[in-house]
């Protein structure tokens, strides 16, 4: 077995194991960390395929941006150490069936698609070509999906801020009651 094949299998194992752990752990902070490692494994696969620009974008946008945003929102909501509730068996079975149906649908679409060879000369994966494709509005341009993703990230950031601004009512009231009771005891004594 060649060295590059071993590297591929190691990166694939890192990505898959981290992804499985991210969706199966009950601690939300650990799930975010496992997601981080899964995204790093995908970036490693891009580096392995010698697409350095796409790998750098993967690290900057997903690892550095989205995962940090998720971790930031976890810390803002003060739920970093809490365990998520254990799901009922019916929900687990439904989840497995939904994953299986989604996988079957994707495999059906891939098997029925008529892949044809492209007669055009492939575009070199340079920074200039990728950048012009990202902001292009004609055929082959990705300006609309780029803007949709930016709006999605903005909505996620606003949602994090709204969740963080909510203050739980019960602990604050309990703390006030305890302070008042201690003050009354001090006055009596």
LINMO-V804893 format. One record per run of one state. SS is the DSSP state (alpha for helix, beta for strand, coil for the rest). FROM is the first residue (numbers start at 1). LEN is the number of residues. Records with the same first field share a line. If there is no record, write none. Layout:
SS = FROM-LEN + FROM-LEN
This chain:
coil = 1-2 + 25-2 + 49-3 + 77-6 + 84-5 + 113-14 + 136-7 + 166-3 + 189-1
alpha = 3-22 + 28-21 + 52-25 + 89-24 + 127-9 + 143-23 + 169-20
beta = 27-1 + 83-1
